[in-house]
Amino acid sequence: MGVLLETWKNAGYAESRELSNSMESKNLGWAGCSAVEQDPLRVSGAWVFRGTRVPVAALFENLEDGVSVTEFVDLFPGITVQQARLVLEHAAKSTAALVA
């Protein structure tokens, strides 16, 4: 997972909070990621991990703070390692497309 975070940092994102804000503002197509969902009536319409109320941005914020993916999953019951990996892979592909 460190390689993905470094990729984002090297792409000009100093902090994951900037990355998650940029992802929302540039509409990177979270609808194409099966691990997340959006409902205007839940969490103010933020993209969340499917079946939870945990915002996708929480993953990036925790990674920036040094939390591992395994620790993140332990902190947020209902989220699986597979979901977190899908989100990271989707973000990496989307970010790479923006930089290219």
C-alpha positions in Angstrom: 0.0 0.0 0.0 2.9 2.3 0.6 3.7 2.4 -3.2 0.1 3.7 -3.9 0.4 6.4 -1.3 3.8 7.4 -2.6 2.3 7.5 -6.2 -0.3 10.0 -5.0 2.3 12.1 -3.2 4.6 12.1 -6.2 1.6 13.2 -8.3 1.6 16.5 -6.4 -0.7 15.6 -3.5 1.0 16.6 -0.3 -1.7 15.2 1.9 -4.3 12.5 1.5 -6.9 15.1 2.6 -6.0 17.1 -0.5 -6.2 14.0 -2.5 -9.7 13.0 -1.3 -10.9 16.6 -1.7 -9.4 16.7 -5.2 -11.0 13.4 -6.1 -14.4 14.6 -5.0 -14.0 17.9 -6.9 -12.7 16.4 -10.1 -15.4 13.6 -10.0 -13.1 10.7 -10.6 -16.0 8.4 -11.1 -16.4 6.7 -7.8 -19.5 5.2 -9.3 -17.2 2.8 -11.1 -15.8 1.4 -7.9 -17.9 -1.5 -6.5 -16.6 -1.0 -3.0 -18.4 2.4 -2.5 -21.8 4.0 -2.7 -23.4 7.4 -2.5 -26.8 8.3 -1.0 -27.8 11.9 -0.7 -29.7 11.0 2.5 -26.6 9.4 4.2 -23.5 11.2 5.4 -24.5 14.4 3.5 -24.2 12.5 0.2 -20.5 11.7 0.6 -19.1 8.6 -1.0 -19.0 5.9 1.7 -17.8 2.3 1.8 -20.7 0.1 0.6 -23.0 -1.0 3.5 -21.5 1.5 6.0 -21.5 5.2 6.9 -17.7 5.4 6.7 -16.6 8.1 4.2 -14.0 7.0 1.6 -12.0 10.1 2.7 -11.5 8.4 6.1 -9.3 5.8 4.4 -7.0 8.4 2.9 -6.9 10.5 6.1 -5.9 7.4 8.2 -3.3 6.3 5.7 -1.8 9.8 5.8 -1.7 9.5 9.6 0.3 6.3 9.4 -2.5 3.8 9.9 -2.1 0.6 7.9 -5.0 -0.8 5.8 -5.3 -3.7 8.3 -5.5 -1.3 11.2 -8.0 0.8 9.3 -10.3 -2.2 8.8 -10.0 -3.1 12.5 -10.9 0.5 13.4 -14.0 0.5 11.1 -16.1 -2.7 11.5 -18.0 -3.5 8.3 -15.2 -2.6 6.0 -13.1 -5.4 4.5 -9.5 -5.4 3.4 -10.8 -6.1 -0.1 -13.0 -3.0 -0.1 -10.1 -0.9 1.0 -7.8 -2.3 -1.7 -10.5 -1.7 -4.3 -10.8 1.9 -3.3 -7.0 2.4 -3.3 -6.7 0.7 -6.7 -9.5 2.8 -8.2 -8.0 6.0 -6.8 -4.5 5.1 -8.1 -5.9 4.5 -11.6 -8.0 7.6 -11.5 -5.2 9.8 -10.2 -2.8 8.4 -12.9 -5.3 9.3 -15.5 -5.4 12.9 -14.2 -1.6 13.2 -14.2 -1.1 11.7 -17.6 
